């Protein structure tokens, strides 16, 4: 009997962090804009969070939830004001205390896609020459600059605003998520504006590393 009790305790304590949704998510109305499970069917007004642990860096999440910054200048694609460039939903974003943001961030880091593959992108930065080639791929070959803000050669922000800004996205996004988003965006968002490119792994890795390098701060 004691053995079975021990086994049950081990099972329940091992899964508890995944189930322990902090009360701030309900109290702050996070589900009004975000889905926390792929099984949720309500219309979304903000990015899905059921793979937040694959996508975001925890330190960035903690800071963002305490002091939100604008990532999408014209709003999310389902925002009624998106076509006119005047977002109507989620402006401004809810603000959490340091303790609240820590609890919510810890919970979000437990949300993963079951078949998400990691280890596709190593930590070796691009050389100066290869980075220049990757910048060309990003801006000209694939036209990413048309929808996303980046930095020009003198460090000034330039680019489109219909997609999320990529300035300092290396502080926000995980490398493997960027890689898979470039290769198979439909895996994360079945109906979205992100083009589906015929992109080889090496090209995707180079663009991923370039995106990670678009920074005004470390």
Z-matrix of the N, CA and C atoms (Angstrom, degrees):
N
C 1 1.462
C 2 1.526 1 110.81
N 3 1.338 2 116.51 1 -44.71
C 4 1.463 3 119.70 2 -179.57
C 5 1.521 4 111.27 3 -61.56
N 6 1.337 5 115.55 4 -36.65
C 7 1.468 6 119.58 5 179.22
C 8 1.521 7 110.15 6 -63.09
N 9 1.349 8 116.39 7 -44.79
C 10 1.466 9 119.81 8 -179.62
C 11 1.517 10 111.64 9 -64.92
N 12 1.320 11 117.25 10 -39.29
C 13 1.461 12 120.29 11 177.27
C 14 1.519 13 110.48 12 -61.94
N 15 1.336 14 115.52 13 -41.78
C 16 1.466 15 119.60 14 178.85
C 17 1.512 16 111.94 15 -63.27
N 18 1.342 17 116.12 16 -40.71
C 19 1.466 18 120.52 17 179.01
C 20 1.522 19 110.68 18 -64.01
N 21 1.342 20 116.54 19 -44.36
C 22 1.463 21 120.36 20 179.65
C 23 1.515 22 111.74 21 -63.44
N 24 1.323 23 116.98 22 -41.14
C 25 1.462 24 119.99 23 177.84
C 26 1.517 25 110.92 24 -62.39
N 27 1.332 26 116.26 25 -40.68
C 28 1.462 27 120.39 26 179.63
C 29 1.515 28 110.89 27 -63.17
N 30 1.337 29 116.44 28 -42.09
C 31 1.467 30 120.39 29 -179.58
C 32 1.518 31 110.94 30 -63.85
N 33 1.334 32 115.54 31 -49.77
C 34 1.463 33 119.16 32 -175.36
C 35 1.517 34 112.35 33 -68.86
N 36 1.325 35 118.30 34 -37.00
C 37 1.467 36 119.47 35 179.43
C 38 1.509 37 111.05 36 -72.60
N 39 1.332 38 118.16 37 -25.86
C 40 1.462 39 119.96 38 -179.67
C 41 1.518 40 111.85 39 -75.46
N 42 1.344 41 117.34 40 -27.93
C 43 1.463 42 119.37 41 -179.10
C 44 1.515 43 112.13 42 -100.06
N 45 1.308 44 117.59 43 -10.56
C 46 1.455 45 120.38 44 -175.60
C 47 1.517 46 113.81 45 -55.63
N 48 1.358 47 120.57 46 -44.01
C 49 1.462 48 119.40 47 -178.88
C 50 1.521 49 113.27 48 -58.10
N 51 1.355 50 117.72 49 -31.26
C 52 1.457 51 120.69 50 179.47
C 53 1.524 52 110.40 51 -70.73
N 54 1.328 53 116.41 52 -35.05
C 55 1.460 54 120.73 53 -177.51
C 56 1.523 55 112.53 54 -85.16
N 57 1.313 56 116.78 55 -23.24
C 58 1.468 57 120.10 56 -171.37
C 59 1.525 58 111.27 57 -76.90
N 60 1.324 59 115.54 58 73.02
C 61 1.460 60 120.04 59 178.42
C 62 1.523 61 109.64 60 -71.16
N 63 1.315 62 118.73 61 125.09
C 64 1.462 63 120.81 62 -179.16
C 65 1.523 64 111.49 63 -65.59
N 66 1.315 65 116.13 64 146.42
C 67 1.464 66 120.68 65 -175.79
C 68 1.521 67 112.62 66 -66.04
N 69 1.333 68 117.42 67 -18.40
C 70 1.467 69 120.33 68 179.43
C 71 1.526 70 112.39 69 -61.21
N 72 1.322 71 117.20 70 -29.75
C 73 1.463 72 120.30 71 -178.80
C 74 1.523 73 110.90 72 -63.42
N 75 1.317 74 116.25 73 -39.85
C 76 1.463 75 120.52 74 176.71
C 77 1.523 76 110.77 75 -75.58
N 78 1.322 77 115.87 76 -45.49
C 79 1.471 78 120.37 77 -174.01
C 80 1.525 79 111.91 78 -66.67
N 81 1.325 80 117.16 79 -35.32
C 82 1.463 81 121.05 80 -179.16
C 83 1.529 82 112.71 81 -88.03
N 84 1.331 83 116.37 82 -1.47
C 85 1.461 84 119.52 83 177.58
C 86 1.514 85 114.28 84 70.17
N 87 1.337 86 117.45 85 32.95
C 88 1.466 87 120.63 86 -176.81
C 89 1.530 88 112.52 87 -61.26
N 90 1.335 89 116.19 88 -33.03
C 91 1.467 90 119.77 89 -179.37
C 92 1.526 91 112.91 90 -73.62
N 93 1.305 92 116.80 91 -8.97
C 94 1.461 93 118.67 92 174.63
C 95 1.527 94 110.84 93 -64.71
N 96 1.331 95 116.14 94 -26.03
C 97 1.468 96 120.52 95 -176.51
C 98 1.529 97 113.54 96 -121.44
N 99 1.331 98 117.91 97 -24.94
C 100 1.465 99 120.86 98 -171.95
C 101 1.525 100 112.02 99 -121.37
N 102 1.335 101 115.29 100 147.95
C 103 1.463 102 121.16 101 171.14
C 104 1.526 103 108.89 102 -97.18
N 105 1.317 104 116.48 103 136.23
C 106 1.457 105 121.97 104 178.84
C 107 1.526 106 111.63 105 -107.21
N 108 1.313 107 116.75 106 0.97
C 109 1.457 108 122.81 107 176.21
C 110 1.520 109 108.13 108 -149.30
N 111 1.320 110 116.28 109 143.66
C 112 1.464 111 119.92 110 178.16
C 113 1.523 112 111.44 111 -67.22
N 114 1.331 113 117.04 112 -15.07
C 115 1.463 114 121.15 113 -179.78
C 116 1.524 115 112.31 114 -83.23
N 117 1.325 116 117.04 115 -13.83
C 118 1.458 117 119.86 116 178.18
C 119 1.525 118 109.14 117 -71.11
N 120 1.316 119 116.89 118 136.73
C 121 1.468 120 121.02 119 -171.16
C 122 1.521 121 114.32 120 -112.24
N 123 1.327 122 117.14 121 -0.24
C 124 1.467 123 117.89 122 -178.14
C 125 1.530 124 110.90 123 -68.48
N 126 1.323 125 115.71 124 154.63
C 127 1.461 126 120.67 125 177.28
C 128 1.525 127 109.24 126 -66.04
N 129 1.324 128 115.76 127 129.52
C 130 1.462 129 119.56 128 -177.55
C 131 1.524 130 110.46 129 -89.44
N 132 1.314 131 114.96 130 148.25
C 133 1.463 132 120.90 131 176.86
C 134 1.524 133 110.85 132 -122.86
N 135 1.327 134 115.15 133 8.64
C 136 1.455 135 121.95 134 177.55
C 137 1.519 136 108.97 135 -155.53
N 138 1.313 137 118.36 136 172.46
C 139 1.472 138 121.69 137 -177.33
C 140 1.527 139 112.36 138 -58.98
N 141 1.334 140 115.99 139 145.16
C 142 1.462 141 121.10 140 174.12
C 143 1.524 142 110.10 141 -65.06
N 144 1.325 143 115.41 142 145.84
C 145 1.460 144 120.49 143 -179.18
C 146 1.525 145 112.66 144 -119.93
N 147 1.330 146 118.02 145 7.31
C 148 1.465 147 118.24 146 -177.78
C 149 1.531 148 112.45 147 -75.40
N 150 1.312 149 117.97 148 -3.49
C 151 1.467 150 121.50 149 170.49
C 152 1.529 151 110.25 150 -125.94
N 153 1.324 152 116.36 151 29.02
C 154 1.469 153 120.82 152 -177.53
C 155 1.519 154 112.29 153 -58.47
N 156 1.331 155 117.44 154 -34.15
C 157 1.460 156 120.38 155 179.59
C 158 1.511 157 113.25 156 -67.81
N 159 1.330 158 117.20 157 -23.83
C 160 1.465 159 121.61 158 175.60
C 161 1.522 160 111.54 159 -83.79
N 162 1.313 161 116.39 160 -27.66
C 163 1.466 162 121.55 161 -169.57
C 164 1.525 163 114.40 162 -95.49
N 165 1.318 164 117.10 163 -48.34
C 166 1.467 165 120.55 164 -167.97
C 167 1.524 166 113.76 165 -100.27
N 168 1.323 167 114.48 166 155.30
C 169 1.463 168 122.12 167 171.51
C 170 1.528 169 107.56 168 -90.42
N 171 1.317 170 115.79 169 132.82
C 172 1.464 171 120.11 170 -171.85
C 173 1.521 172 112.72 171 -62.66
N 174 1.324 173 117.80 172 -41.00
C 175 1.468 174 119.59 173 -179.14
C 176 1.525 175 111.33 174 -61.71
N 177 1.331 176 115.74 175 -39.52
C 178 1.470 177 118.90 176 178.16
C 179 1.530 178 110.20 177 -64.14
N 180 1.323 179 116.67 178 -43.50
C 181 1.462 180 120.34 179 -179.95
C 182 1.522 181 111.35 180 -57.77
N 183 1.322 182 116.13 181 -45.56
C 184 1.463 183 119.95 182 -179.34
C 185 1.523 184 110.84 183 -58.64
N 186 1.333 185 116.56 184 -44.90
C 187 1.464 186 120.32 185 -179.54
C 188 1.523 187 111.19 186 -68.37
N 189 1.331 188 116.81 187 -42.35
C 190 1.464 189 120.82 188 -178.17
C 191 1.525 190 111.44 189 -62.22
N 192 1.317 191 117.08 190 -43.02
C 193 1.462 192 120.31 191 -177.40
C 194 1.524 193 112.19 192 -67.94
N 195 1.334 194 116.79 193 -24.93
C 196 1.462 195 120.34 194 176.47
C 197 1.524 196 112.08 195 -86.07
N 198 1.330 197 115.45 196 -32.86
C 199 1.462 198 120.45 197 -177.90
C 200 1.528 199 109.09 198 -142.47
N 201 1.329 200 117.82 199 78.33
C 202 1.463 201 121.68 200 -174.11
C 203 1.530 202 112.99 201 -61.10
N 204 1.314 203 115.33 202 140.61
C 205 1.458 204 122.19 203 173.66
C 206 1.529 205 108.16 204 -118.70
N 207 1.312 206 116.83 205 161.72
C 208 1.466 207 121.04 206 -178.18
C 209 1.526 208 109.57 207 -82.71
N 210 1.306 209 116.51 208 117.71
C 211 1.464 210 122.76 209 177.56
C 212 1.529 211 110.46 210 -96.19
N 213 1.312 212 116.15 211 -36.56
C 214 1.470 213 122.42 212 -178.98
C 215 1.528 214 108.26 213 -118.42
N 216 1.298 215 117.24 214 101.42
C 217 1.465 216 121.57 215 -172.63
C 218 1.519 217 113.45 216 -66.05
N 219 1.320 218 117.83 217 -27.71
C 220 1.466 219 119.72 218 179.03
C 221 1.525 220 111.22 219 -108.59
N 222 1.336 221 116.87 220 13.27
C 223 1.448 222 120.77 221 176.11
C 224 1.519 223 113.71 222 88.20
N 225 1.330 224 114.89 223 175.42
C 226 1.460 225 121.72 224 178.30
C 227 1.527 226 108.96 225 -74.62
N 228 1.327 227 116.41 226 158.17
C 229 1.467 228 120.72 227 -172.41
C 230 1.528 229 113.42 228 -62.70
N 231 1.341 230 117.52 229 -23.29
C 232 1.468 231 119.89 230 179.23
C 233 1.524 232 112.50 231 -92.18
N 234 1.307 233 117.31 232 -0.81
C 235 1.465 234 121.53 233 178.65
C 236 1.529 235 109.08 234 -66.46
N 237 1.325 236 118.71 235 130.08
C 238 1.473 237 120.55 236 179.19
C 239 1.527 238 112.94 237 -56.32
N 240 1.330 239 117.09 238 -27.55
C 241 1.454 240 120.23 239 -179.38
C 242 1.512 241 114.42 240 -89.35
N 243 1.349 242 117.06 241 1.92
C 244 1.467 243 120.53 242 -177.28
C 245 1.532 244 113.06 243 -58.97
N 246 1.339 245 119.02 244 -48.35
C 247 1.471 246 118.72 245 -177.91
C 248 1.527 247 113.88 246 -59.09
N 249 1.328 248 116.53 247 -32.20
C 250 1.467 249 119.73 248 -178.44
C 251 1.524 250 112.61 249 -92.43
N 252 1.338 251 116.12 250 -3.80
C 253 1.458 252 119.33 251 -179.46
C 254 1.512 253 114.00 252 76.66
N 255 1.338 254 116.48 253 19.24
C 256 1.467 255 120.95 254 -179.48
C 257 1.527 256 108.98 255 -126.99
N 258 1.336 257 116.66 256 86.67
C 259 1.464 258 120.25 257 -175.84
C 260 1.518 259 112.80 258 -60.39
N 261 1.335 260 115.11 259 141.70
C 262 1.460 261 121.60 260 -178.43
C 263 1.524 262 112.51 261 -112.71
N 264 1.329 263 117.43 262 -14.94
C 265 1.458 264 122.09 263 -172.27
C 266 1.523 265 111.08 264 -109.81
N 267 1.324 266 115.83 265 139.45
C 268 1.457 267 121.08 266 171.58
C 269 1.508 268 114.97 267 64.97
N 270 1.314 269 117.83 268 28.23
C 271 1.461 270 121.78 269 179.53
C 272 1.525 271 109.67 270 -119.29
N 273 1.311 272 120.45 271 114.31
C 274 1.466 273 125.08 272 -2.78
C 275 1.528 274 111.52 273 -83.18
N 276 1.321 275 115.64 274 166.63
C 277 1.461 276 121.74 275 178.38
C 278 1.527 277 110.00 276 -70.00
N 279 1.324 278 116.52 277 149.54
C 280 1.464 279 121.11 278 177.79
C 281 1.528 280 110.79 279 -59.17
N 282 1.319 281 116.06 280 146.41
C 283 1.466 282 122.00 281 -179.63
C 284 1.525 283 109.12 282 -110.73
N 285 1.333 284 116.43 283 133.66
C 286 1.452 285 122.43 284 178.86
C 287 1.524 286 110.27 285 -112.76
N 288 1.313 287 115.92 286 156.86
C 289 1.460 288 120.34 287 173.96
C 290 1.524 289 109.11 288 -76.44
N 291 1.321 290 116.64 289 172.34
C 292 1.462 291 120.58 290 179.32
C 293 1.526 292 111.13 291 -59.30
N 294 1.331 293 116.85 292 -43.81
C 295 1.463 294 120.63 293 -179.72
C 296 1.527 295 111.16 294 -67.54
N 297 1.320 296 116.85 295 -41.56
C 298 1.460 297 120.47 296 179.33
C 299 1.525 298 111.13 297 -64.70
N 300 1.315 299 116.94 298 -44.00
C 301 1.464 300 120.54 299 -178.75
C 302 1.522 301 110.97 300 -64.59
N 303 1.333 302 117.19 301 -34.67
C 304 1.463 303 120.55 302 178.12
C 305 1.522 304 110.50 303 -64.93
N 306 1.322 305 117.15 304 -43.52
C 307 1.467 306 120.79 305 179.64
C 308 1.526 307 111.29 306 -65.72
N 309 1.324 308 116.40 307 -46.13
C 310 1.464 309 119.99 308 -178.29
C 311 1.529 310 110.88 309 -66.73
N 312 1.316 311 117.84 310 -41.97
C 313 1.466 312 121.49 311 179.79
C 314 1.522 313 111.28 312 -63.12
N 315 1.328 314 116.26 313 -43.32
C 316 1.462 315 120.31 314 178.19
C 317 1.523 316 110.73 315 -59.93
N 318 1.327 317 116.66 316 -41.85
C 319 1.463 318 120.47 317 177.80
C 320 1.526 319 111.36 318 -65.24
N 321 1.323 320 116.90 319 -45.65
C 322 1.467 321 120.28 320 -178.45
C 323 1.520 322 111.89 321 -60.87
N 324 1.327 323 117.56 322 -31.52
C 325 1.457 324 121.08 323 179.40
C 326 1.525 325 112.49 324 -68.25
N 327 1.336 326 117.75 325 -13.07
C 328 1.468 327 120.67 326 177.93
C 329 1.526 328 112.36 327 -89.01
N 330 1.325 329 117.56 328 -5.03
C 331 1.469 330 121.13 329 -176.01
C 332 1.523 331 110.07 330 -93.05
N 333 1.332 332 116.17 331 114.85
C 334 1.465 333 121.94 332 -175.52
C 335 1.523 334 110.94 333 -136.61
N 336 1.328 335 115.57 334 154.95
C 337 1.454 336 120.61 335 167.52
C 338 1.522 337 107.91 336 -77.66
N 339 1.328 338 118.70 337 140.27
C 340 1.469 339 120.45 338 -174.54
C 341 1.523 340 114.31 339 -65.39
N 342 1.321 341 118.20 340 -27.42
C 343 1.465 342 120.82 341 -175.82
C 344 1.525 343 112.48 342 -113.87
N 345 1.331 344 116.93 343 24.19
C 346 1.464 345 120.28 344 -177.89
C 347 1.529 346 109.64 345 -73.76
N 348 1.330 347 116.34 346 123.33
C 349 1.465 348 121.89 347 -177.18
C 350 1.525 349 110.57 348 -92.90
N 351 1.314 350 116.26 349 127.64
C 352 1.463 351 121.41 350 179.15
C 353 1.527 352 110.30 351 -107.44
N 354 1.318 353 115.61 352 170.27
C 355 1.456 354 120.68 353 177.39
C 356 1.515 355 114.57 354 83.61
N 357 1.334 356 117.83 355 14.19
C 358 1.464 357 120.69 356 -178.95
C 359 1.526 358 112.03 357 -78.09
N 360 1.330 359 116.82 358 -27.36
C 361 1.470 360 120.87 359 -175.34
C 362 1.524 361 108.92 360 -122.38
N 363 1.337 362 116.73 361 123.28
C 364 1.465 363 119.43 362 179.38
C 365 1.529 364 110.40 363 -83.57
N 366 1.329 365 115.87 364 178.72
C 367 1.463 366 121.41 365 -175.21
C 368 1.529 367 113.48 366 -93.56
N 369 1.320 368 117.72 367 4.26
C 370 1.464 369 120.57 368 -178.48
C 371 1.527 370 109.16 369 -75.08
N 372 1.333 371 118.77 370 119.99
C 373 1.471 372 120.50 371 -178.65
C 374 1.525 373 111.76 372 -70.65
N 375 1.310 374 116.63 373 159.63
C 376 1.461 375 121.56 374 177.29
C 377 1.523 376 110.34 375 -70.79
N 378 1.321 377 115.42 376 143.97
C 379 1.462 378 119.07 377 171.97
C 380 1.524 379 108.57 378 -69.48
N 381 1.309 380 117.12 379 166.24
C 382 1.462 381 120.86 380 -178.05
C 383 1.524 382 111.42 381 -58.49
N 384 1.335 383 116.12 382 -42.99
C 385 1.459 384 120.04 383 -179.24
C 386 1.516 385 112.96 384 -67.76
N 387 1.321 386 116.63 385 -44.35
C 388 1.466 387 120.75 386 -179.85
C 389 1.526 388 110.42 387 -68.22
N 390 1.342 389 116.67 388 -34.26
C 391 1.461 390 119.39 389 177.76
C 392 1.532 391 110.57 390 -63.82
N 393 1.339 392 116.80 391 -38.45
C 394 1.462 393 120.50 392 177.48
C 395 1.530 394 110.59 393 -62.99
N 396 1.337 395 115.98 394 -39.29
C 397 1.462 396 120.05 395 177.24
C 398 1.530 397 110.94 396 -66.14
N 399 1.336 398 115.47 397 -40.54
C 400 1.464 399 119.76 398 179.53
C 401 1.526 400 111.26 399 -66.17
N 402 1.323 401 116.39 400 -36.35
C 403 1.466 402 120.64 401 176.71
C 404 1.526 403 110.04 402 -61.99
N 405 1.332 404 116.41 403 -39.39
C 406 1.462 405 121.13 404 177.71
C 407 1.532 406 110.62 405 -64.22
N 408 1.327 407 115.91 406 -42.63
C 409 1.464 408 119.49 407 176.99
C 410 1.526 409 110.73 408 -60.21
N 411 1.318 410 115.45 409 -45.83
C 412 1.462 411 122.48 410 -177.74
C 413 1.525 412 111.40 411 -61.98
N 414 1.323 413 116.84 412 -45.97
C 415 1.463 414 120.33 413 -172.49
C 416 1.524 415 113.57 414 -87.88
N 417 1.322 416 117.53 415 -41.16
C 418 1.468 417 119.84 416 -171.72
C 419 1.526 418 113.43 417 -103.61
N 420 1.325 419 116.95 418 -52.82
C 421 1.461 420 119.23 419 -175.33
C 422 1.527 421 112.43 420 -64.60
N 423 1.331 422 116.19 421 -43.96
C 424 1.462 423 120.01 422 -176.58
C 425 1.527 424 113.28 423 -108.87
N 426 1.318 425 117.68 424 -7.11
C 427 1.460 426 121.45 425 173.09
C 428 1.517 427 115.46 426 63.76
N 429 1.334 428 117.17 427 28.82
C 430 1.476 429 120.60 428 -177.65
C 431 1.526 430 112.00 429 -62.05
N 432 1.324 431 115.95 430 -29.16
C 433 1.464 432 121.14 431 -176.71
C 434 1.531 433 111.62 432 -66.21
N 435 1.328 434 117.47 433 -17.81
C 436 1.465 435 120.33 434 -179.84
C 437 1.525 436 112.08 435 -67.70
N 438 1.322 437 116.96 436 -28.03
C 439 1.469 438 120.92 437 -177.23
C 440 1.522 439 113.97 438 -116.08
N 441 1.333 440 116.64 439 -16.14
C 442 1.467 441 120.02 440 -174.14
C 443 1.524 442 111.73 441 -125.14
N 444 1.316 443 115.48 442 139.70
C 445 1.459 444 120.36 443 173.89
C 446 1.521 445 110.43 444 -75.24
N 447 1.341 446 114.89 445 140.10
C 448 1.457 447 122.24 446 173.88
C 449 1.530 448 106.43 447 -140.95
N 450 1.325 449 116.83 448 -159.77
C 451 1.462 450 120.88 449 179.03
C 452 1.516 451 110.09 450 -120.01
N 453 1.344 452 116.28 451 141.71
C 454 1.458 453 119.19 452 175.03
C 455 1.527 454 109.78 453 -82.86
N 456 1.317 455 117.38 454 -173.10
C 457 1.462 456 121.51 455 -173.88
C 458 1.518 457 113.74 456 -65.42
N 459 1.328 458 117.32 457 -21.64
C 460 1.472 459 119.92 458 179.46
C 461 1.529 460 111.36 459 -104.50
N 462 1.337 461 115.85 460 14.42
C 463 1.455 462 119.79 461 174.32
C 464 1.510 463 115.96 462 82.44
N 465 1.335 464 117.28 463 15.38
C 466 1.460 465 120.83 464 178.18
C 467 1.536 466 109.93 465 -92.05
N 468 1.324 467 115.80 466 143.34
C 469 1.461 468 120.56 467 -179.99
C 470 1.520 469 110.28 468 -70.70
N 471 1.307 470 116.63 469 132.22
C 472 1.460 471 122.11 470 176.22
C 473 1.520 472 108.91 471 -148.53
N 474 1.329 473 116.37 472 158.51
C 475 1.450 474 120.53 473 175.98
C 476 1.512 475 112.84 474 124.77
N 477 1.319 476 115.87 475 177.57
C 478 1.454 477 122.15 476 -177.94
C 479 1.516 478 112.51 477 -77.91
N 480 1.326 479 115.01 478 169.16
C 481 1.467 480 120.00 479 -177.14
C 482 1.530 481 112.53 480 -127.06
N 483 1.325 482 118.03 481 7.75
C 484 1.463 483 119.13 482 179.07
C 485 1.522 484 111.80 483 -74.06
N 486 1.327 485 116.52 484 -18.81
C 487 1.460 486 121.87 485 174.38
C 488 1.515 487 109.82 486 -113.19
N 489 1.321 488 118.08 487 172.32
C 490 1.468 489 120.52 488 179.40
C 491 1.524 490 111.47 489 -64.40
N 492 1.329 491 116.53 490 145.89
C 493 1.453 492 119.92 491 176.74
C 494 1.524 493 110.20 492 -63.83
N 495 1.314 494 116.48 493 146.23
C 496 1.463 495 121.14 494 177.44
C 497 1.523 496 111.82 495 -108.48
N 498 1.322 497 117.01 496 5.05
C 499 1.462 498 120.61 497 175.36
C 500 1.529 499 108.10 498 -69.71
N 501 1.313 500 115.63 499 125.11
C 502 1.471 501 122.98 500 -176.93
C 503 1.526 502 112.93 501 63.79
N 504 1.328 503 116.62 502 21.56
C 505 1.467 504 119.15 503 179.27
C 506 1.520 505 111.82 504 -68.61
N 507 1.333 506 117.17 505 -19.05
C 508 1.456 507 120.01 506 175.72
C 509 1.511 508 112.66 507 -66.05
N 510 1.321 509 116.74 508 -20.61
C 511 1.461 510 121.18 509 174.96
C 512 1.526 511 110.88 510 -84.79
N 513 1.335 512 116.24 511 -18.71
C 514 1.460 513 122.10 512 -173.97
C 515 1.523 514 113.17 513 -101.03
N 516 1.327 515 116.45 514 -42.15
C 517 1.456 516 121.40 515 -169.82
C 518 1.522 517 112.53 516 -108.83
N 519 1.323 518 115.70 517 148.25
C 520 1.456 519 121.86 518 175.81
C 521 1.526 520 109.47 519 -85.44
N 522 1.323 521 115.24 520 146.31
C 523 1.465 522 120.68 521 -173.46
C 524 1.524 523 112.60 522 -62.30
N 525 1.318 524 117.94 523 -43.09
C 526 1.462 525 119.58 524 -178.05
C 527 1.525 526 111.51 525 -65.33
N 528 1.324 527 117.52 526 -33.30
C 529 1.462 528 119.19 527 177.59
C 530 1.531 529 110.44 528 -66.76
N 531 1.328 530 117.54 529 -43.69
C 532 1.469 531 120.21 530 178.17
C 533 1.525 532 109.73 531 -58.04
N 534 1.332 533 116.13 532 -46.24
C 535 1.468 534 121.48 533 -179.86
C 536 1.523 535 110.54 534 -55.77
N 537 1.321 536 117.57 535 -52.08
C 538 1.467 537 120.67 536 -176.98
C 539 1.530 538 111.81 537 -69.31
N 540 1.329 539 117.19 538 -32.56
C 541 1.468 540 120.19 539 176.78
C 542 1.525 541 110.28 540 -64.68
N 543 1.314 542 117.38 541 -39.51
C 544 1.460 543 121.03 542 177.36
C 545 1.527 544 111.62 543 -65.71
N 546 1.325 545 116.34 544 -38.20
C 547 1.459 546 121.25 545 -175.90
C 548 1.535 547 112.57 546 -81.47
N 549 1.325 548 116.10 547 -46.02
C 550 1.471 549 120.17 548 -173.61
C 551 1.528 550 110.94 549 -139.78
N 552 1.324 551 117.82 550 69.88
C 553 1.473 552 119.67 551 -178.90
C 554 1.522 553 113.06 552 -61.86
N 555 1.329 554 116.85 553 -28.04
C 556 1.466 555 120.05 554 -178.86
C 557 1.529 556 112.05 555 -66.26
N 558 1.328 557 116.67 556 -18.18
C 559 1.465 558 120.55 557 177.22
C 560 1.525 559 110.96 558 -66.52
N 561 1.323 560 116.21 559 -29.59
C 562 1.457 561 121.80 560 -178.80
C 563 1.528 562 112.21 561 -99.19
N 564 1.320 563 115.91 562 -34.29
C 565 1.462 564 120.91 563 -176.68
C 566 1.522 565 108.28 564 -141.86
N 567 1.332 566 116.16 565 106.48
C 568 1.463 567 120.19 566 -172.79
C 569 1.522 568 112.81 567 -66.75
N 570 1.330 569 116.64 568 -32.11
C 571 1.458 570 120.96 569 179.73
C 572 1.521 571 108.64 570 -128.44
N 573 1.316 572 115.72 571 96.90
C 574 1.454 573 120.22 572 -178.48
C 575 1.514 574 111.18 573 -142.97
N 576 1.313 575 116.19 574 -177.13
C 577 1.461 576 121.52 575 -177.24
C 578 1.527 577 112.56 576 -96.84
N 579 1.327 578 117.53 577 -7.64
C 580 1.452 579 120.77 578 -178.97
C 581 1.526 580 109.88 579 -69.13
N 582 1.344 581 118.48 580 124.24
C 583 1.464 582 120.67 581 178.65
C 584 1.527 583 111.09 582 -64.48
N 585 1.321 584 116.23 583 149.35
C 586 1.459 585 121.56 584 173.91
C 587 1.522 586 107.12 585 -97.33
N 588 1.329 587 115.76 586 106.66
C 589 1.457 588 120.95 587 -175.69
C 590 1.531 589 110.96 588 -91.73
N 591 1.324 590 115.00 589 151.99
C 592 1.464 591 120.96 590 168.93
C 593 1.530 592 105.79 591 -88.56
N 594 1.318 593 116.02 592 86.39
C 595 1.459 594 121.91 593 -169.66
C 596 1.526 595 110.28 594 -122.09
N 597 1.321 596 116.70 595 123.82
C 598 1.453 597 120.92 596 177.13
C 599 1.514 598 111.78 597 -71.30
N 600 1.326 599 116.11 598 163.72
C 601 1.462 600 120.66 599 -177.79
C 602 1.520 601 112.25 600 -60.08
N 603 1.324 602 117.65 601 -44.26
C 604 1.465 603 120.21 602 -176.80
C 605 1.527 604 110.94 603 -63.64
N 606 1.316 605 116.70 604 -40.82
C 607 1.468 606 120.06 605 176.89
C 608 1.521 607 110.76 606 -64.16
N 609 1.323 608 116.65 607 -43.51
C 610 1.469 609 120.61 608 179.29
C 611 1.522 610 111.34 609 -62.66
N 612 1.321 611 117.00 610 -38.24
C 613 1.468 612 120.74 611 178.33
C 614 1.523 613 110.26 612 -65.31
N 615 1.323 614 117.17 613 -42.72
C 616 1.473 615 120.39 614 -179.81
C 617 1.528 616 111.18 615 -64.15
N 618 1.318 617 116.67 616 -44.42
C 619 1.463 618 119.11 617 179.57
C 620 1.527 619 110.29 618 -67.23
N 621 1.323 620 117.07 619 -38.26
C 622 1.468 621 120.53 620 176.50
C 623 1.520 622 110.48 621 -57.66
N 624 1.323 623 116.55 622 -48.72
C 625 1.468 624 120.05 623 -178.71
C 626 1.527 625 110.96 624 -66.27
N 627 1.323 626 116.79 625 -33.80
C 628 1.465 627 118.89 626 176.37
C 629 1.524 628 110.30 627 -65.46
N 630 1.323 629 116.94 628 -45.71
C 631 1.469 630 120.66 629 178.96
C 632 1.525 631 110.39 630 -58.75
N 633 1.324 632 116.80 631 -41.68
C 634 1.466 633 120.56 632 178.89
C 635 1.526 634 112.13 633 -62.66
N 636 1.324 635 116.57 634 -24.85
C 637 1.472 636 120.65 635 -176.25
C 638 1.527 637 113.32 636 -89.13
N 639 1.334 638 118.23 637 -4.60
C 640 1.470 639 121.34 638 -178.49
C 641 1.523 640 108.57 639 -79.09
N 642 1.310 641 116.25 640 88.22
C 643 1.468 642 119.98 641 -172.80
C 644 1.527 643 112.13 642 -136.17
N 645 1.309 644 113.65 643 145.46
C 646 1.462 645 120.29 644 168.78
C 647 1.518 646 110.08 645 -107.25
N 648 1.348 647 116.04 646 -7.09
C 649 1.464 648 121.57 647 177.63
C 650 1.516 649 108.54 648 -149.38
N 651 1.326 650 116.03 649 160.37
C 652 1.456 651 121.41 650 -177.63
C 653 1.529 652 110.74 651 -98.95
